[in-house]
Amino acid sequence: MKQFGTILKFELKGYLKNKIFVGITLFLVIAIAVAMFIPNIASIFKSEDGEADAADLPVMLVHAEDGELSALVKQYFDEVFSEYNVKVADGTVENVKEEITSGSAECAFVMDSADSYTYYVDNLSMYDSNTDIANSVLQEVYRVTAMVQYGITPEQAGNIMSAQIESRTTALGKDQMQNFFYTYILIFALYMVILLYGQMVATNVAAEKSSRAMEVLITSAKPISMMFGKVLASCFAGLIQLVAVFGSALVFYNINKSSWGDNMIIESIFNIPVALFVYMLVFFILGFLMYAFMFGAIGSTASKLEDINTSVMPVTFLFIIAFIVVMTSMASGNVDNTLMKVCSYVPFTSPMAMFTRICMSTVAPYEIAASIAVLVGTTVGVGFIAAKIYRVGVLLYGTTPKIGAIIKAVRKA
């Protein structure tokens, strides 16, 4: 136990003194701070003069022979075309065309009637969706004018068209839309941290072997203490970095909470239920340890640092496949499909699959317990196997050994 504690402290201190580790952490914290202060930064550059802002908007012209129709269309267009300064055009259609070609106006709607118009624009952009918006709005204008023709007053027609339908939605399970954003961020953070620190564990082990330092270390400390100390140190380093990044994000969000207003995405990200946060820590720690043990074992079998990327590729692909399965299921909105249910109990995929199902679906407590139990057992088993591979890996030099040779060496040990 003393050996394990000494190795853990040494490895963790190495991470915390690493300039790249500290630099990346500070960069992420600063980036989060800038992102959280965006509303305040943007408000500095906003003009305080609303009329000046309206004058800077591109002009959209509305023209009709019927003055009442022009005024009604302008009233509706003012609401939906907020990025334009909508004006009623005087004169003829030719005058409207001249204003567009001269650059005085960007586009124009020339109304033949309430249900017919011609859209004029100088250069038609492939992303121009003005006619699509206008079509839906002018349907309402047409209905209002038709009601007026049949004797209904404009006020009555407006009240009929603006009637609001009251609706209530009660989710008896989980609200996937509300939970989607922070689930996505946490899964992506888990993906990045496991791959990043897993590679670091493998590289550190391979570097010790390449420099022959492993041969000295293995004679003074037990392989289990060496492997568990290295892996747990990298796990603590990853947790420290995550706490620094997400903790600073939470602090900066609370400072600027009023500036973000009722932004649904931002609110859902920072309103993570405590229970889900605890599940995230459990699956993060277990998943991280399992993959870090695998990366460490592979690193001990590499004779040269150049072989690391090739050696860890199968484990990396395994984790990437799990990530793709989870992300595809989240995008489809069906996180309870058969593949996800199977992946929830496979230890190599369960850290992401089961956590996603817990966040975005209703999972029975016994299913969660079974998934965690399988993951705990696998992590401990992989840890002991990795320690045995680490022990024999010190003797494996030259070409990269095959799986059969590694198993044979472990059995002999």
C-alpha positions in Angstrom: 0.0 0.0 0.0 2.9 2.3 0.8 4.4 1.6 -2.7 1.0 2.4 -4.3 0.7 5.7 -2.4 4.3 6.7 -3.3 3.7 5.9 -7.0 0.3 7.7 -7.0 1.8 10.9 -5.5 4.7 10.9 -7.9 2.6 10.3 -11.0 0.0 12.9 -10.0 2.6 15.5 -9.2 4.1 14.9 -12.7 0.7 15.7 -14.3 0.2 18.8 -12.2 3.7 20.1 -13.0 3.3 19.4 -16.7 3.3 22.7 -18.5 1.1 21.3 -21.3 -1.5 20.0 -18.8 -1.6 23.3 -17.0 -1.6 25.3 -20.2 -4.5 23.4 -21.7 -6.5 23.7 -18.5 -6.0 27.4 -18.3 -6.8 27.8 -22.0 -10.1 25.9 -21.5 -11.0 28.0 -18.4 -10.3 31.2 -20.3 -12.3 30.1 -23.3 -15.2 29.1 -21.1 -15.0 32.5 -19.4 -15.1 34.4 -22.7 -18.1 32.2 -23.9 -20.0 32.9 -20.7 -19.4 36.7 -21.0 -20.5 36.8 -24.6 -23.9 38.5 -23.9 -22.2 41.2 -21.9 -19.5 41.7 -24.5 -22.1 41.8 -27.3 -24.1 44.4 -25.4 -21.1 46.8 -25.4 -21.1 46.9 -29.1 -24.8 47.4 -29.5 -25.9 50.9 -30.4 -28.0 52.7 -27.8 -29.8 54.5 -30.6 -32.6 52.3 -31.9 -33.4 54.6 -34.8 -29.8 54.5 -36.0 -29.9 50.7 -35.9 -33.1 50.6 -38.0 -31.5 53.0 -40.5 -28.6 50.5 -41.0 -30.9 47.6 -41.9 -31.4 46.7 -45.6 -34.6 48.1 -47.1 -37.5 45.8 -48.1 -40.2 47.5 -50.2 -43.9 46.7 -50.3 -45.9 48.0 -53.2 -49.6 47.6 -54.1 -52.2 49.7 -55.9 -54.5 49.2 -52.9 -53.0 51.4 -50.1 -54.8 49.5 -47.4 -53.3 46.2 -48.7 -49.8 47.8 -48.7 -50.3 49.0 -45.1 -51.6 45.6 -43.9 -48.8 43.7 -45.6 -46.2 46.0 -44.1 -47.7 45.5 -40.7 -47.3 41.7 -40.9 -43.9 41.9 -42.6 -42.6 44.2 -39.8 -43.1 41.3 -37.4 -41.5 38.5 -39.4 -38.7 40.3 -41.3 -37.0 41.9 -38.3 -33.7 41.9 -40.2 -35.2 44.4 -42.8 -36.4 47.9 -42.7 -39.8 47.4 -44.3 -41.2 50.4 -46.2 -44.3 51.0 -48.4 -43.1 52.0 -51.9 -44.6 55.0 -53.7 -44.7 55.4 -57.5 -44.9 52.7 -60.1 -43.4 49.2 -60.4 -40.6 50.7 -62.6 -39.7 53.0 -59.7 -39.4 50.0 -57.4 -37.1 48.3 -59.8 -34.9 51.3 -60.1 -34.5 51.5 -56.3 -33.4 47.9 -56.2 -30.9 48.2 -59.1 -29.5 51.4 -57.6 -29.0 49.7 -54.3 -31.5 51.9 -52.3 -33.5 48.8 -51.5 -32.5 45.2 -51.4 -35.7 43.5 -52.4 -39.4 44.3 -53.0 -42.8 42.5 -52.9 -45.1 43.9 -55.6 -48.7 42.8 -54.7 -51.1 42.2 -57.5 -53.7 41.1 -54.9 -53.7 39.6 -51.4 -52.9 36.2 -52.8 -50.6 37.1 -55.7 -47.3 39.0 -55.8 -44.0 39.3 -57.6 -40.7 39.3 -55.7 -38.0 41.6 -57.1 -34.3 41.2 -56.0 -31.1 42.3 -57.7 -28.9 39.2 -57.1 -30.9 36.2 -55.9 -28.9 34.4 -53.2 -29.1 30.6 -53.1 -30.0 31.0 -49.4 -32.8 33.6 -50.0 -35.9 32.3 -48.1 -37.9 35.5 -48.2 -40.6 34.1 -50.5 -41.1 31.1 -48.2 -41.6 33.3 -45.2 -43.8 35.7 -47.2 -46.0 32.9 -48.5 -47.0 31.7 -45.0 -47.6 35.3 -43.8 -49.6 36.3 -46.9 -51.9 33.4 -46.3 -53.0 35.1 -43.1 -53.2 38.5 -44.8 -55.5 36.9 -47.5 -57.8 35.4 -44.9 -58.0 38.7 -43.0 -58.9 40.6 -46.3 -61.4 37.9 -47.2 -63.1 38.2 -43.8 -63.3 42.0 -44.2 -64.9 41.6 -47.7 -67.6 39.4 -46.1 -68.5 42.0 -43.5 -66.2 41.2 -40.6 -64.4 44.2 -39.2 -60.6 44.3 -39.4 -60.5 44.1 -35.6 -62.7 41.0 -35.5 -60.7 39.4 -38.3 -57.4 40.2 -36.4 -58.8 38.6 -33.2 -59.9 35.5 -35.1 -56.5 35.1 -36.8 -54.5 35.8 -33.6 -56.4 33.3 -31.4 -53.9 31.3 -29.4 -54.3 27.6 -28.7 -53.5 26.6 -25.2 -51.6 23.4 -24.7 -49.9 21.6 -21.8 -47.3 18.8 -22.0 -46.6 16.5 -19.1 -43.6 14.2 -19.4 -44.2 11.2 -17.2 -40.6 10.1 -17.9 -37.6 12.1 -19.1 -37.8 15.2 -21.3 -35.2 14.3 -24.0 -35.0 17.8 -25.4 -34.3 19.3 -22.0 -31.6 16.7 -21.2 -30.1 16.4 -24.7 -27.6 19.3 -24.5 -25.9 18.4 -21.2 -25.9 14.7 -22.1 -24.1 15.5 -25.3 -21.5 17.7 -23.6 -20.9 15.1 -20.8 -20.6 12.2 -23.3 -18.2 14.2 -25.5 -16.1 15.2 -22.4 -15.9 11.6 -21.4 -14.9 10.6 -24.9 -12.1 13.2 -25.1 -10.7 12.7 -21.6 -10.5 8.9 -21.9 -8.8 9.0 -25.3 -6.4 11.8 -24.2 -5.4 10.4 -20.8 -5.5 6.8 -22.1 -2.9 7.8 -24.7 -0.9 9.6 -22.1 -0.8 6.5 -19.8 0.3 4.3 -22.7 3.0 6.8 -23.8 4.4 7.2 -20.3 4.6 3.5 -19.8 6.3 3.0 -23.2 8.7 5.9 -22.4 9.8 4.2 -19.2 10.3 0.9 -21.0 12.3 2.6 -23.8 14.6 4.3 -21.3 15.0 1.0 -19.3 13.6 2.8 -16.2 10.8 0.2 -16.0 13.4 -2.5 -15.3 14.6 -0.7 -12.2 11.0 0.2 -11.1 9.7 -3.3 -11.4 12.4 -4.6 -9.0 11.5 -2.1 -6.3 7.7 -2.1 -6.6 4.9 -4.6 -7.2 3.4 -4.5 -10.8 -0.1 -4.0 -9.3 1.1 -1.0 -7.3 2.8 0.4 -10.4 -0.1 -0.1 -12.8 -2.9 1.0 -10.3 -0.8 4.0 -9.2 -0.2 5.2 -12.7 -3.8 4.8 -13.8 -5.4 6.3 -10.8 -3.0 9.3 -11.0 -4.1 9.9 -14.6 -7.8 9.5 -13.5 -7.3 12.1 -10.7 -5.6 14.4 -13.1 -8.5 14.1 -15.5 -11.0 14.8 -12.8 -9.1 17.8 -11.6 -9.1 19.2 -15.2 -12.9 18.5 -15.6 -13.7 20.1 -12.3 -11.6 23.2 -13.2 -13.3 23.5 -16.6 -16.9 22.8 -15.6 -16.6 24.5 -12.2 -15.4 27.7 -13.8 -18.2 27.4 -16.4 -20.7 27.2 -13.6 -19.2 30.1 -11.7 -19.1 32.3 -14.8 -22.6 31.3 -15.8 -24.0 32.4 -12.4 -22.2 35.7 -12.8 -23.8 36.3 -16.2 -27.1 34.4 -15.6 -29.3 37.5 -16.1 -27.5 38.4 -19.4 -28.4 35.0 -20.9 -32.1 35.5 -20.2 -34.3 32.5 -20.9 -31.9 30.7 -23.2 -33.2 27.1 -23.1 -29.9 25.4 -24.2 -27.8 27.2 -21.7 -30.3 26.7 -18.9 -30.5 23.0 -19.6 -26.7 22.6 -19.6 -26.3 24.2 -16.2 -29.4 22.7 -14.5 -28.1 19.1 -14.3 -29.9 17.1 -11.6 -27.6 16.0 -8.8 -28.5 12.4 -9.3 -27.4 12.5 -12.9 -24.2 14.2 -12.0 -23.4 11.4 -9.5 -24.1 8.8 -12.2 -21.8 10.7 -14.5 -19.0 10.5 -12.0 -19.5 6.8 -11.4 -19.5 5.9 -15.1 -16.7 8.3 -15.9 -14.4 6.9 -13.2 -15.1 3.2 -14.0 -14.9 3.7 -17.7 -11.8 5.8 -17.5 -10.0 3.2 -15.2 -10.9 0.3 -17.5 -9.7 1.9 -20.7 -6.6 3.4 -18.9 -5.6 -0.1 -17.7 -5.9 -1.4 -21.3 -3.9 1.5 -22.6 -1.2 1.0 -19.9 -1.0 -2.7 -20.6 -0.6 -2.1 -24.3 2.0 0.6 -23.6 4.1 -1.9 -21.6 4.3 -4.2 -24.6 5.6 -1.5 -27.0 9.4 -1.5 -27.5 9.5 2.0 -29.1 7.4 5.1 -28.6 6.7 5.1 -32.4 4.7 1.9 -32.0 2.2 3.3 -29.5 -0.3 4.7 -32.0 -0.4 1.5 -33.9 -0.6 -0.7 -30.8 -3.5 1.2 -29.2 -5.5 1.4 -32.4 -7.8 -1.6 -31.6 -8.7 -0.1 -28.2 -9.2 3.3 -29.7 -11.5 1.9 -32.4 -13.5 0.0 -29.8 -14.2 3.2 -27.9 -14.9 5.2 -31.1 -17.5 2.6 -32.1 -19.2 3.0 -28.7 -19.2 6.8 -29.1 -20.7 6.6 -32.6 -23.5 4.2 -31.5 -24.4 6.5 -28.6 -24.4 9.7 -30.7 -26.4 8.1 -33.5 -29.0 6.9 -31.0 -29.2 10.3 -29.4 -29.6 12.0 -32.8 -32.4 9.6 -33.7 -34.2 10.3 -30.4 -34.5 6.6 -29.7 -31.9 5.8 -26.9 -33.8 2.6 -25.9 -33.2 0.7 -29.2 -31.9 -2.9 -29.0 -28.3 -2.0 -29.8 -28.2 0.6 -27.0 -29.7 -1.9 -24.5 -27.1 -4.4 -25.4 -24.3 -1.8 -25.1 -25.6 -0.8 -21.7 -24.3 -4.1 -20.3 -21.2 -4.5 -22.4 -18.5 -3.0 -20.1 -16.5 -1.4 -23.0 -19.6 0.6 -24.1 -21.7 0.8 -21.0 -20.0 4.0 -19.5 -21.5 6.0 -22.4 -24.5 3.9 -23.4 -26.1 3.4 -19.9 -25.4 6.9 -18.8 -27.1 8.2 -22.0 -30.1 6.0 -21.3 -30.3 7.2 -17.7 -30.2 10.9 -18.9 -32.7 10.6 -21.7 -35.0 7.6 -20.8 -36.5 5.8 -17.9 -34.2 2.9 -16.8 -35.1 0.5 -13.9 -32.8 0.7 -10.9 -31.9 -3.0 -11.2 -30.7 -2.4 -14.8 -28.4 0.4 -13.6 -27.1 -1.7 -10.7 -26.4 -4.7 -13.0 -24.6 -2.4 -15.5 -22.5 -0.9 -12.8 -21.7 -4.3 -11.2 -20.5 -5.7 -14.6 -18.4 -2.6 -15.2 -16.9 -2.7 -11.7 -16.0 -6.4 -12.1 -14.6 -5.9 -15.5 -12.5 -2.9 -14.4 -11.0 -4.8 -11.5 -10.3 -7.8 -13.7 -8.7 -5.7 -16.5 -6.6 -3.9 -13.8 -5.1 -7.2 -12.5 -4.6 -8.6 -16.0 -2.9 -5.2 -17.0 -0.6 -5.5 -14.0 0.5 -9.0 -15.1 1.1 -7.8 -18.7 3.0 -4.9 -17.3 5.2 -7.3 -15.3 6.1 -9.4 -18.4 6.1 -6.4 -20.7 9.5 -5.3 -19.3 11.1 -8.4 -21.0 9.4 -8.0 -24.4 11.8 -6.0 -26.6 12.4 -6.0 -30.3 9.3 -6.4 -32.6 5.9 -5.7 -31.3 4.7 -9.0 -29.7 1.6 -10.8 -30.9 -1.4 -11.4 -28.6 -0.6 -15.1 -28.3 3.0 -14.4 -27.2 1.7 -12.0 -24.5 -0.8 -14.5 -23.2 1.9 -17.2 -23.1 4.2 -14.9 -21.2 1.5 -13.9 -18.7 0.7 -17.6 -18.0 4.4 -18.4 -17.3 4.6 -15.4 -15.0 
